[in-house]
Amino acid sequence: MDEVLRKVQKVQYEMLCLFDEICRTNHLKYSLYAGTMLGAIRHQGFIPWDDDLDVCMPRKDYNQFIKAWNEINPDGFVLQNKNTDSDFTQSFSKLRKDNSIFFQENDIGRKYHTGIYIDIFPADRIPIGHCRKIIFKIQSMKYNLFIREFIPPSGNIIVKVIAKYLLLFYSKKRREKYRIQFEKKLLKYDDNYAFSVVFLETLDSMRVQYPPGVLDNYIDVQFESKKFMCAEQYDSILKLKYGDYMKLPAESERTWRHKPLEIDFEHNK
């Protein structure tokens, strides 16, 4: 295994242990998520070539975690989201290790901490009904545009033209105002537990809709040397996200996904 990658994973594991401790102390629900959930089930730890760590939380627990973190404010770590850093470009939060660097191409020109991180994704609900879903997705696209504040690199020419117009027309201050309004509209369904669970960070992520009760119950699963919380319905989640998730990818695909431009374990950038 790449020694540098393993060192990154050990830092991420340290942050996961801190995250788990805060959640359990404050009776908050969370689950290992995405490749981290897959790693726990298939490898009982990190996928050997995985360079990030993901967890998810129901939106209410996510908000409570941020509140608990701000009260504790542990030394040596930084919790980062759009509310802490106006230059931040994601709709979720990152927990970063201070005095470290994991600098990526999309960090160029940004003014925020770029340390080694774990991602914390809030889970929300999408309404039932074709028309309401379309409106919900359009609002989510605008919400993410006003968070990221750059033209999406993927997408068709119409999407890019609209995005360019909106970013030119709305000042940064107005974007913040409308971002908050869009967020309120998107989150108004979160108390309806009959609605499917979605993650709003990208349009692709919204295409995967999970069963309504998928984050209701939790178990502890082995991940590296400890057990962490995981959605009891992990099989349903992994099948929807990855298909035959126990099948290993081709050797050529077992590589770093985020391709950092710079890594450091002692200093900030």
Number of C-alpha atoms within 10 A of each C-alpha: 7 9 8 12 16 16 12 20 23 14 17 23 22 11 20 21 14 13 18 18 13 16 20 12 9 13 12 16 23 28 27 25 24 17 20 23 28 23 23 21 21 15 16 18 20 24 20 16 16 19 23 21 23 19 21 23 22 21 18 15 19 22 13 15 21 16 12 15 16 11 9 10 13 11 8 10 18 19 21 23 21 16 11 12 14 16 17 22 19 18 23 19 21 21 20 24 26 20 17 23 23 23 21 14 11 9 17 9 8 13 11 15 23 24 25 27 31 24 19 25 23 22 22 22 25 26 20 12 8 9 10 12 13 12 13 17 19 14 18 22 19 18 25 23 23 26 22 17 19 14 17 14 7 8 10 9 9 9 14 16 11 12 20 16 12 17 16 10 11 13 11 14 9 12 20 18 12 15 20 15 13 20 16 11 14 21 15 13 17 19 12 13 13 15 19 20 23 19 23 24 18 15 15 9 12 16 12 14 17 20 15 16 14 16 22 12 14 17 13 14 20 16 20 15 9 12 16 20 22 24 25 17 16 21 15 14 22 19 12 14 17 13 12 10 16 14 9 10 9 7 7 6 10 13 12 14 11 13 12 15 12 12 20 16 17 11 11 17 14
